[in-house]
Amino acid sequence: MGEDRTERALAARAAVLAAAERFSRAAVEVVPRAVRGRLEALVAGSGLSGADASALRVAAERALQRGVAAMAERLADPGVWLEPLVLPEGGGPREEGWSPLVPAWLARVLAPPRRTAPRPERLDDPGNRVWLALGLVARALDPVLEEFGLAPAPAPGVGGRYRLHPGSARLLDPSGRLSRLWAEYRAAYGRFAELSEG
């Protein structure tokens, strides 16, 4: 029985990571496009001269590429997808007696079942490590925009001091592609959480 549960949990984990990979590949295309659009609106309203606006765009593009690389690196970490919440829900400390080499999710699978129900709907929480990783693209532009003297937004958000990261999935990706891939991930994560939490 325990062996079957472990096998199913391993298969569910693989499904989560496959969904994560599809989402990550799409995010590398979608997020920079959305941030560029918001950057263009900011530059157009900045009052910078043509030469300064041009220099800003060149510097911003380099920063944007660094942000995309940072996002891709963060999203390549399986832990971001398997333990996605910055503040986990009532999950107490790691079970005693497990080697630090045993991942926390596997220790939960192998431990006796607990009665706490997983809540995958919390994946949409802004404190989700995936959403925070997407914001790295826009945050990479903060130093460039500051250097060119642009005023930051009064209340910084996930997208940094200039709020270049769209505030909703619809604004981030009007095609709905990321939302569909996110729904696949949520479903896979729900199965994984059910098996790993007991």
HELIX and SHEET records of a PDB file:
HELIX    1   1 GLY A    2  ALA A   44  1                                  43    
HELIX    2   2 GLY A   50  LEU A   75  1                                  26    
HELIX    3   3 PRO A   78  LEU A   82  1                                   5    
HELIX    4   4 ALA A  104  LEU A  110  1                                   7    
HELIX    5   5 PRO A  120  ASP A  124  5                                   5    
HELIX    6   6 ARG A  129  LEU A  134  1                                   6    
HELIX    7   7 LEU A  136  ARG A  139  1                                   4    
HELIX    8   8 ASP A  142  GLU A  147  1                                   6    
HELIX    9   9 ALA A  169  LEU A  172  1                                   4    
HELIX   10  10 ARG A  177  GLU A  197  1                                  21    
END                                                                             
